[in-house]
């Protein structure tokens, strides 16, 4: 086993086109279990407390082995494998922004006899409960690992010890990568946004978590609007004053859903600057080179005329290209964040409210397939 965290992380080679965050987190977490004295035992106890009908226990006299990326005889690879006395243990699957493959957890269960003679529990750790699409013996969120395990274990180590340092650094990494815990959004924080920017991290985290939702199932016209079709949303950190998800990897057209933090980049004023906070937006973007061709077409005029009917854009505020500076925006649908989250008290309700607003806006823009027929 490589001794330093740098060697241990370097031992994982990311696959081309795959976001390596899941695997790097697994490497980091495994290294922590190996290097922080007693943490492997505590983690086994933590998992066993969440497991029903376990046939084994773990004590400090047992030999615990932690491995990552374990490849079995059938070619399947396990994210994190914990074995106790080479006999029983835990098969762990870690997910952040990806979904389980068909029968993945069942396949892991069938592998257990080839690993050890005893019982192996399946453990699924995910960013959100929407990824709990298959049964496992233990299903946990990364935010629970962060809050209920790592933060509590931190209290057991002297704050000047190397073990405290390693735990604290891992906790900071998780928080900085949207894997920790955030409070709910309050109406007071929204109304006071223009005086304080403390709201940003919470809202941005909520939006990023929406990557794992079933966009293609809930917004069925997404596949038909872009020249390359739809695969999955791409999270964009703050740029041009906005944070959110791109539905496509090109702007023929682009559809962006997210939060508009800095309106000065877009030449429009906040919908409700005094009490509404930032705007929740659904944008249709286009290349500057396509601007004249698209906006001067009769199909575009017909599309916008239909959108401008109040019954067609509902309770969204609508702004079309002629009222927006620049040459890359066809249309904007928006609501103030305070309106979207009104009455939504807990994190789950707030995340659902944002998702439902984005989906409703996308449906309005893609209805009847007119957007996809604008000669992109």
Steps between C-alpha positions, in 0.01 A plus 500: 500500500644837400589697809420859406166647400658624176615153396169351604302748289742459210442124499155570355508582128175673392320370195474726196179706503412405858477747788765366742353666810331178616817295474728762652261531794502121539881499497513779756242336725674160484836658583338666799360169626843341464710778652290647783542271797181314589289665231456178299348331807277800571378499141416131513304562819326796337390283207395207720275732702313570177481135398217265588561131565877506486666170587830652614647766726835677491738561790844655540654152495380438142711561191336756271615545141395791278539484121388718210424417138508127576456305174339158528527193280198603294656838419269701726667765713403592857548861610588423862535157657533456876582148618516379860731206570486420125156348567224761503454873453351771276477554125465877451380688192559877494299737280508877465359612166445164332227240527521128566534270202229231458507239781829643631429438869355152437810414300718606791305275735561207268874567512527456877578124500809569291629755752456319833313216664287720724234768457568813295263795529441727203542873572380776267615858567355775279458874470119481508221254573396517133797270433358230729351312208607154621482329839816473709561386857608854588411819308658825620551854372844657483364780717434238771854365471617858535278598796421179687830320461800717412406810697411294807820297476702821476408568863691188609840627387720772647490806280880508472528139384569386145183289508292809582668683213419221252137480610457876500650533151266232367201673656606828339542328162148358520351835596683678219375243247131514598516171693448645847192650661334835439218667683160574351434826321298751698281777359708748699819387335343536155369850571840601641704356215613836367657578838656159559632228271472219756203358310708405198660178620169354614313581180785394271519168683127441453526570128804276454319214670232514230745347252386154608127554434313325218508792257439296186193338658353819645587729206428275205554763229864558597610226262344671198613862538877486458696391193692242709213384721501476880714272718538656845528850647840661552556696823653844444664681789452875516587669173341802335314557826307173486518153653307198379460217255553497124265254335722465194869520416443750217287808441292375206304594702621503859258461789630611838318471834635658814541812710586843368718658768645794307248662269753756369649233274163450332369853459179437693388614843402259781135408493451597864817671617362618833358176644534226241872436502662357187302362208434136416543485122450276199698641208512416132852580378635518145830563329565857393560369147144362494334813641396668175395178328279394791348830609408609147319180414121476483519182709662699784236773477224239518672325793532817705149616416365175638720526811387857568142391551453510877333161508812352342765631738284486811635669811852536361635839403601483132767707324578452131821576311397847379498624863834341594841651411741275313463235235484170685166489681172414330262496796497508881241351734542593864354519847645649815661249733275611785189412299634157403590408858205663677363263763773240437662444838736206471779421260313227314200724435725780379691272263173364361362852453802607295485184290128535433548865399782411261299215347192718458707769328665248269161357409372848412801570278503162327125446464389378155865469390504852350833593661677212330373608159666843494764408241780432746 
